[in-house]
Amino acid sequence: MVKETNQNISISSTPSLGGGRGEADALYMRRCIQLARSGLLTCRPNPMVGAVIVARGRIIGEGYHIRAGEGHAEVNAFASVCPEDEPLLSEATIYVSLEPCAHYGKTPPCAELIIRRGVRRVVVGCVDPFARVQGRGIQMIREAGIEVTVGVLEEECRALNKRFFTYHEKHRPYILLKWAQTADGFIDDHGHALAISTPYTQMLVHQLRAEYDAILVGRVTDEREHPRLNVRLWSGPSPRRYVLSHATTPSALIAQMYADGMQSLIVEGGGQTLRSFIDAGLWDEIRVETSPQTVGGGTPAPQLPEASHLVGQEEYGQNVVRWYNDKKRFA
C-alpha cells in the first residue's frame, strides 16, 4: 500500500492484483487506457482520460476526453448509457484512468457528477497531479459513501500521460532527445547535411512531432539547415518552434517553456545542443535512428548518458530506431 499525501489529503493506493475482482478491474482499466489514447492529438493541454461503466458483468457506458473545454471522459461515459440501462447505475462500477476532477474549470467537477449519478463503486487508475485536484476528487467521492479503489494499473495510467505528469510534478516539459546517425557514429558528412532517415522514418518523425507541444534546435543548425520543424507528412498540429542561442542555457529556455505551458518538447539537434541537454540532465526519453551508411568523419553523434536504458528497437528497412529512457527514473 502506498500513501500519497498533499495538503493534509491522504489517498490510499490499493492496486487490484490477482484473480476475481482484481482481474476484472485490470481488464476494464485497460479498456479505459485504450479509449483515452483516442484523445492524444485533441485534448491537450488536458490529460488523456478514458472511462468505462460496468454493471452485471457488461459495459453499459464508456467515453474519453475528446477536446479541452468539452465534456470529460466521465461525462461522455454517462451520456452513452442507454435509457434501459439507467436503472443499473445504482449497482454499477465506473472505471476512470485518472482521478475525477473536483474543481470548476471549463466544465463542472466530475466527482460531483459521479456522486449525483449514484454508482456503487469507483475504480481510479492514478491520482491527478494537477494542483487543484491531487486527491480531492477521490476524497469527495469517498465522503459521499461510495467505495473507491485507487491504483489499478497505476504505472500504465501514469505512462499514458507521462508528459502531463512531468509538467505538473517536475515543473518542466517532458523532454525527448532525437537524432539520426550513421553506422560509424556521425550526424553529418564532414559538416555537411546528410540524409540519414528514410522516407518512411521521416513520416514517423512527423507523427511524433504532432504529439509534442514544442520542438527545438540549436542556432547553428537553424542557420545552416533552416529546418521547418513542422508537421507535413502526417496529420496533426505542428509544435511550437524554439531555437537555442549561444546566449541562452537549456535550463533558462526550459523555464520559459514551462511558463508558456509547453508540456512536452522534442530536441532535434544539432550535436552540441543535444549534448548540452544530456550534460544538464534534461531528458526523459531518447530516440536514435541509425543507418548502415558510413562517412568517415563529421560531427560526432552524442554519447548516450550513463543512465540511459534501452527499452525497445524497430527496424525499418536497413535503418534501426532505438528508444531509451532513464533507468533511474523508471527502475
Secondary structure in CASP SS format (residue, H / E / C, confidence):
PFRMAT SS
TARGET T0000
AUTHOR 0000-0000-0000
METHOD secondary structure of the structure
MODEL  1
M C 1.00
V E 1.00
K E 1.00
E E 1.00
T E 1.00
N E 1.00
Q C 1.00
N C 1.00
I E 1.00
S E 1.00
I E 1.00
S E 1.00
S E 1.00
T C 1.00
P C 1.00
S C 1.00
L C 1.00
G C 1.00
G C 1.00
G C 1.00
R H 1.00
G H 1.00
E H 1.00
A H 1.00
D H 1.00
A H 1.00
L H 1.00
Y H 1.00
M H 1.00
R H 1.00
R H 1.00
C H 1.00
I H 1.00
Q H 1.00
L H 1.00
A H 1.00
R H 1.00
S H 1.00
G H 1.00
L C 1.00
L C 1.00
T C 1.00
C C 1.00
R C 1.00
P C 1.00
N C 1.00
P C 1.00
M C 1.00
V C 1.00
G E 1.00
A E 1.00
V E 1.00
I E 1.00
V E 1.00
A E 1.00
R C 1.00
G C 1.00
R E 1.00
I E 1.00
I E 1.00
G E 1.00
E E 1.00
G E 1.00
Y E 1.00
H C 1.00
I C 1.00
R C 1.00
A C 1.00
G C 1.00
E C 1.00
G C 1.00
H C 1.00
A H 1.00
E H 1.00
V H 1.00
N H 1.00
A H 1.00
F H 1.00
A H 1.00
S C 1.00
V C 1.00
C C 1.00
P H 1.00
E H 1.00
D H 1.00
E H 1.00
P H 1.00
L H 1.00
L H 1.00
S H 1.00
E H 1.00
A C 1.00
T E 1.00
I E 1.00
Y E 1.00
V E 1.00
S E 1.00
L E 1.00
E C 1.00
P C 1.00
C C 1.00
A C 1.00
H C 1.00
Y C 1.00
G C 1.00
K C 1.00
T C 1.00
P C 1.00
P C 1.00
C H 1.00
A H 1.00
E H 1.00
L H 1.00
I H 1.00
I H 1.00
R H 1.00
R H 1.00
G C 1.00
V C 1.00
R C 1.00
R E 1.00
V E 1.00
V E 1.00
V E 1.00
G E 1.00
C E 1.00
V C 1.00
D C 1.00
P C 1.00
F C 1.00
A C 1.00
R C 1.00
V C 1.00
Q C 1.00
G C 1.00
R H 1.00
G H 1.00
I H 1.00
Q H 1.00
M H 1.00
I H 1.00
R H 1.00
E H 1.00
A C 1.00
G C 1.00
I C 1.00
E E 1.00
V E 1.00
T E 1.00
V E 1.00
G C 1.00
V C 1.00
L C 1.00
E H 1.00
E H 1.00
E H 1.00
C H 1.00
R H 1.00
A H 1.00
L H 1.00
N C 1.00
K H 1.00
R H 1.00
F H 1.00
F H 1.00
T H 1.00
Y H 1.00
H H 1.00
E H 1.00
K H 1.00
H C 1.00
R C 1.00
P C 1.00
Y E 1.00
I E 1.00
L E 1.00
L E 1.00
K E 1.00
W E 1.00
A E 1.00
Q E 1.00
T C 1.00
A C 1.00
D C 1.00
G C 1.00
F E 1.00
I C 1.00
D C 1.00
D E 1.00
H C 1.00
G C 1.00
H E 1.00
A C 1.00
L C 1.00
A C 1.00
I C 1.00
S C 1.00
T C 1.00
P H 1.00
Y H 1.00
T H 1.00
Q H 1.00
M H 1.00
L H 1.00
V H 1.00
H H 1.00
Q H 1.00
L H 1.00
R H 1.00
A H 1.00
E C 1.00
Y C 1.00
D C 1.00
A E 1.00
I E 1.00
L E 1.00
V E 1.00
G E 1.00
R H 1.00
V H 1.00
T H 1.00
D H 1.00
E H 1.00
R H 1.00
E H 1.00
H C 1.00
P C 1.00
R C 1.00
L C 1.00
N C 1.00
V C 1.00
R C 1.00
L C 1.00
W C 1.00
S C 1.00
G C 1.00
P C 1.00
S C 1.00
P C 1.00
R E 1.00
R E 1.00
Y E 1.00
V E 1.00
L E 1.00
S C 1.00
H C 1.00
A C 1.00
T C 1.00
T C 1.00
P H 1.00
S H 1.00
A H 1.00
L H 1.00
I H 1.00
A H 1.00
Q H 1.00
M H 1.00
Y H 1.00
A H 1.00
D C 1.00
G C 1.00
M C 1.00
Q C 1.00
S E 1.00
L E 1.00
I E 1.00
V E 1.00
E E 1.00
G E 1.00
G C 1.00
G H 1.00
Q H 1.00
T H 1.00
L H 1.00
R H 1.00
S H 1.00
F H 1.00
I H 1.00
D H 1.00
A C 1.00
G C 1.00
L C 1.00
W C 1.00
D C 1.00
E E 1.00
I E 1.00
R E 1.00
V E 1.00
E E 1.00
T E 1.00
S C 1.00
P C 1.00
Q C 1.00
T C 1.00
V C 1.00
G C 1.00
G C 1.00
G C 1.00
T C 1.00
P E 1.00
A C 1.00
P C 1.00
Q C 1.00
L C 1.00
P C 1.00
E C 1.00
A C 1.00
S E 1.00
H E 1.00
L E 1.00
V E 1.00
G E 1.00
Q E 1.00
E E 1.00
E E 1.00
Y E 1.00
G C 1.00
Q C 1.00
N E 1.00
V E 1.00
V E 1.00
R E 1.00
W E 1.00
Y E 1.00
N E 1.00
D E 1.00
K H 1.00
K H 1.00
R H 1.00
F H 1.00
A C 1.00
END
